[in-house]
Amino acid sequence: MKNKKLWIALLGIVIIAGIAAFLYQSLRDSAHPAADITDLNANYEVSEEMAKAREKLDKNPQASEVLTVDHSGRQQVALVFDGLPDRAMTARLLDVLQKYHAKAVFFVEGGNAADQPETIKLIQKAGQEIGNYTLFGVQQAEKLSQEDLLQQLCQTQKILKVMTGTEPSLFRAPRTKYTDSLLKSLDAAGIQYAVKSNVPFPRGTLHSQEDADAFAAELQPGSIIAIPSGVAVEMKTYEPGKTNERPAIDKRPTITDDGSAPARPKEDLADEVERLLAALQQRNMDMEFVDGFRHIHYIPVLPAT
């Protein structure tokens, strides 16, 4: 009798343990992509890369070039996606791009990339480019201290190199001004170009093909279209350094470079992008990588005195 009760008790413990394990796994799988962000320093250690970047800034600082609007007259535009979408949306966007033979750059946050390696592989396998969108998609990256900026850049470079085999050569960040200091930090981190878009994608407004046609009709050849697509990364306990004026994480991935708030999204992003690509194709507009657009040594405009 005692043995029977003991076995029943043990069975109950096993069942309870199994339920607990199931609940733990479910909660972990449904957690925010940035749940393991505190492990980034351990998994993608960049002390050597940071040291090299600091040395270059001290001894031979040079500014990265800026890729901007192409005035060559060629019938082409460039598409840049700001922020890493979830895997399902990424797959749909890649299918749309393939359907219209369109090339694009996905600017991804290092934190999201570390949590979605399969999504990064999808982009790479599709032959699209991947750019550095900082570790957490910080707004106003030019206001970061040099140390914090290098940490954001170098760690994202490291994450993407581990996943793809190559470091990104392109950079963007939300609401960021390209200052001389920022461009020199990009070069020190091994990033060749900063991309300056001129057309914000009107997310949530292309309800029909007619809407997309009207938008495409206003586009100038050589434009760089910035498409908000990512899910914001929540920076939790990550603190590489302290500054008095730390830029915020981009919790509104639809915000435009000039700070204005676009219409609230009401349409599926992949559907809207497809309407745009159909409109561009109808106008015989090629959708090329931004690498082939105008390269300039950017001189920031100083405020009037």
Buried (B, 14 or more C-beta within 10 A) or exposed (E): EEEEEEEEEEEEEEEEEEEEEEEEEEEEEEEEBBBBBEEBBEEBEBEEBBEBBBEBBEEEBEBBBBBBBBEEEBEBBBBBBBBBBBBEBBBBBBEBBEEBEBBBBBBBBBBBBBBBEEBBEBBBEBEBBBBBBBBBBBBBBBBBBBBBBBBBBBBBBBBBBBBBEEBBBBBBBBBBEBBEBBBBBBBBBBBBBBBBBBBBBBBBBBEEBEBBBEBBEEBEBBBBBBBBBBBBBBBBEBEBEEEEEBBBBBEBBBBBBEEEEBEEBEBEBBEBBBBBBBBBBEBEBBBBBBBBBBBEEBEBEEEEE
